[in-house]
Amino acid sequence: MLRRERTTHEPGAREREPLPLIEIVDKCFCHDTMEQIVDSLERVASETNDAWCISTLNRLKEALPLSLTVFLRSVSFFFLSKLI
């Protein structure tokens, strides 16, 4: 399983606890708009300095915003249609 590091939130804690990649994906890609997803990735990348977050964020910023929005809506529509 791919794991990432996160700091514990206990006072005086210095150890790093692994953060599962799936938790990062769930946290960052649960939003409805690309702007929210990018903001979430920026926040997690700055908090954790996670290489996967930084790489993903850079790739998203290289893409055309409209194409990302169209892709997000297409994927959302596909999954919503499967629920009905």
C-alpha positions in Angstrom: 0.0 0.0 0.0 1.3 3.5 -0.8 1.6 5.6 2.3 2.5 9.2 2.9 3.7 10.9 6.0 1.7 13.2 8.3 2.5 14.9 11.5 0.6 13.9 14.6 -1.5 16.7 16.1 -0.5 15.9 19.7 1.3 18.6 21.6 5.1 17.9 21.6 4.8 15.1 19.1 7.8 14.8 16.8 7.1 11.5 15.1 5.7 11.3 11.6 2.8 8.9 11.0 2.2 7.5 7.5 -0.7 8.9 5.6 -2.3 6.5 3.2 -2.4 7.8 -0.4 -6.1 6.9 -0.6 -6.7 9.3 2.3 -5.0 12.1 0.4 -7.0 11.3 -2.7 -10.3 11.3 -0.8 -9.5 14.5 1.0 -8.4 16.4 -2.2 -10.7 15.0 -4.9 -14.0 15.0 -3.0 -14.9 18.5 -4.2 -17.3 19.6 -6.9 -15.1 22.1 -8.8 -11.5 22.0 -10.1 -10.8 25.2 -8.2 -11.7 23.5 -4.9 -9.7 20.4 -5.8 -6.6 22.5 -6.7 -7.0 24.5 -3.5 -7.3 21.3 -1.4 -4.2 19.8 -3.1 -2.2 23.1 -2.5 -3.2 23.0 1.2 -2.3 19.3 1.7 1.0 19.8 -0.3 2.0 22.7 1.9 1.1 20.9 5.1 2.8 17.6 4.3 5.3 18.5 1.6 4.1 15.2 -0.1 5.8 14.5 -3.4 2.7 12.9 -4.9 0.6 16.0 -4.1 3.2 18.4 -5.5 3.5 16.3 -8.7 -0.2 16.1 -9.1 -0.7 19.7 -8.5 1.9 20.7 -11.0 0.3 18.4 -13.6 -3.1 19.9 -13.0 -1.7 23.4 -13.3 -0.2 22.5 -16.7 -3.5 21.4 -18.1 -6.1 23.7 -19.7 -8.7 24.7 -17.0 -11.6 24.1 -19.3 -10.5 20.6 -20.2 -10.1 19.7 -16.5 -13.6 21.1 -15.8 -15.1 19.1 -18.7 -13.3 16.0 -17.5 -14.6 16.4 -13.9 -18.2 16.9 -15.1 -17.9 13.9 -17.4 -16.6 11.6 -14.6 -19.2 13.0 -12.2 -22.0 12.4 -14.7 -20.8 8.9 -15.4 -20.8 7.9 -11.7 -24.1 9.6 -11.0 -25.7 7.8 -13.9 -24.5 4.5 -12.4 -26.3 5.3 -9.1 -29.7 5.8 -10.7 
